Amino acid sequence: MQQKIVVKVSMDGDKKTRKALKIAVSISGVVSASFVGSDKDQIAVTGEGIDSVELTTLLRKKVGYTELVSVGPVEAKKDEPKESKPAVQIDPYQYYYQSYGGVPYYYDYVY
Protein backbone atom coordinates (compact mmCIF):
# COMPACT_ATOMS: atom_id res chain seq x y z
CA MET A 1 0.00 0.00 0.00
CA GLN A 2 1.36 3.39 -0.97
CA GLN A 3 1.83 6.02 1.66
CA LYS A 4 2.34 9.75 1.63
CA ILE A 5 4.82 11.41 3.99
CA VAL A 6 4.92 15.19 4.41
CA VAL A 7 8.08 16.65 5.95
CA LYS A 8 8.71 20.31 6.79
CA VAL A 9 12.32 21.30 6.15
CA SER A 10 13.99 24.65 6.84
CA MET A 11 15.62 25.47 3.52
CA ASP A 12 17.12 28.91 3.06
CA GLY A 13 18.61 28.62 -0.41
CA ASP A 14 18.38 26.93 -3.78
CA LYS A 15 21.28 24.65 -2.98
CA LYS A 16 19.59 23.28 0.14
CA THR A 17 16.24 22.78 -1.64
CA ARG A 18 17.91 20.75 -4.38
CA LYS A 19 19.88 18.77 -1.81
CA ALA A 20 16.74 18.02 0.24
CA LEU A 21 14.83 16.82 -2.81
CA LYS A 22 17.78 14.69 -3.91
CA ILE A 23 17.92 13.05 -0.46
CA ALA A 24 14.16 12.43 -0.46
CA VAL A 25 14.27 10.74 -3.84
CA SER A 26 17.32 8.62 -2.98
CA ILE A 27 15.48 6.59 -0.31
CA SER A 28 14.33 3.16 -1.47
CA GLY A 29 10.64 2.82 -2.29
CA VAL A 30 10.05 6.46 -3.25
CA VAL A 31 7.88 6.91 -6.33
CA SER A 32 7.62 10.71 -6.34
CA ALA A 33 8.63 13.72 -4.29
CA SER A 34 7.37 17.29 -4.63
CA PHE A 35 7.28 20.59 -2.80
CA VAL A 36 3.99 21.53 -1.14
CA GLY A 37 2.80 24.26 1.16
CA SER A 38 2.42 27.98 0.75
CA ASP A 39 6.16 28.70 1.10
CA LYS A 40 7.26 25.49 -0.65
CA ASP A 41 9.00 24.52 2.57
CA GLN A 42 7.38 21.09 2.81
CA ILE A 43 8.29 17.99 0.85
CA ALA A 44 5.59 15.40 0.06
CA VAL A 45 7.06 11.97 -0.61
CA THR A 46 4.90 9.14 -1.96
CA GLY A 47 5.88 5.53 -2.31
CA GLU A 48 5.72 2.07 -0.88
CA GLY A 49 7.57 0.93 2.23
CA ILE A 50 9.23 4.26 3.01
CA ASP A 51 10.75 4.61 6.46
CA SER A 52 9.67 8.05 7.70
CA VAL A 53 12.20 8.09 10.55
CA GLU A 54 15.05 7.37 8.15
CA LEU A 55 13.86 10.18 5.87
CA THR A 56 13.71 12.75 8.66
CA THR A 57 17.08 11.78 10.17
CA LEU A 58 18.83 11.99 6.80
CA LEU A 59 17.31 15.40 6.14
CA ARG A 60 18.27 16.60 9.64
CA LYS A 61 21.88 15.49 9.19
CA LYS A 62 22.43 16.88 5.71
CA VAL A 63 20.05 19.85 5.33
CA GLY A 64 18.95 21.25 8.67
CA TYR A 65 15.94 21.39 10.96
CA THR A 66 13.29 18.89 9.83
CA GLU A 67 9.84 18.22 11.21
CA LEU A 68 7.64 15.25 10.32
CA VAL A 69 4.20 16.70 9.54
CA SER A 70 2.09 13.70 8.50
CA VAL A 71 2.21 10.07 7.48
CA GLY A 72 -0.78 8.40 5.84
CA PRO A 73 -2.13 6.49 2.88
CA VAL A 74 -2.28 8.08 -0.55
CA GLU A 75 -5.69 9.58 -1.22
CA ALA A 76 -7.29 8.37 -4.43
CA LYS A 77 -8.50 11.15 -6.66
CA LYS A 78 -12.24 11.12 -7.18
CA ASP A 79 -13.34 11.77 -10.71
CA GLU A 80 -16.52 13.78 -10.62
CA PRO A 81 -18.70 13.41 -13.67
CA LYS A 82 -18.51 16.56 -15.69
CA GLU A 83 -21.54 18.02 -17.34
CA SER A 84 -21.38 17.21 -20.99
CA LYS A 85 -21.72 20.34 -23.03
CA PRO A 86 -23.04 20.03 -26.55
CA ALA A 87 -20.27 20.07 -29.05
CA VAL A 88 -20.02 23.33 -30.90
CA GLN A 89 -20.14 22.73 -34.58
CA ILE A 90 -17.98 25.00 -36.64
CA ASP A 91 -18.72 25.54 -40.29
CA PRO A 92 -15.32 25.27 -41.99
CA TYR A 93 -16.51 27.18 -45.06
CA GLN A 94 -17.91 30.14 -43.18
CA TYR A 95 -14.81 32.26 -43.65
CA TYR A 96 -13.71 30.76 -46.92
CA TYR A 97 -13.78 33.26 -49.74
CA GLN A 98 -13.62 31.86 -53.21
CA SER A 99 -11.78 33.79 -55.85
CA TYR A 100 -13.68 34.41 -59.05
CA GLY A 101 -11.06 33.22 -61.49
CA GLY A 102 -9.02 36.37 -61.39
CA VAL A 103 -5.34 36.40 -60.74
CA PRO A 104 -4.72 37.37 -57.13
CA TYR A 105 -1.70 39.46 -58.12
CA TYR A 106 -1.15 41.99 -60.87
CA TYR A 107 1.69 42.46 -63.30
CA ASP A 108 2.76 45.82 -64.52
CA TYR A 109 3.60 45.32 -68.16
CA VAL A 110 5.91 47.91 -69.57
CA TYR A 111 5.98 48.01 -73.36
Number of C-alpha atoms within 10 A of each C-alpha: 7 15 16 21 21 22 24 21 23 18 19 11 8 9 10 16 19 13 14 22 17 12 15 23 18 11 16 12 15 19 13 12 18 14 17 14 11 7 7 13 15 21 22 20 26 24 20 15 12 19 13 16 10 11 20 19 15 16 23 16 10 12 20 17 14 19 16 16 13 12 15 11 13 13 9 6 6 6 6 6 6 6 6 6 6 6 6 6 6 7 8 7 8 7 7 8 7 7 8 7 6 7 8 7 5 7 6 5 5 4 3
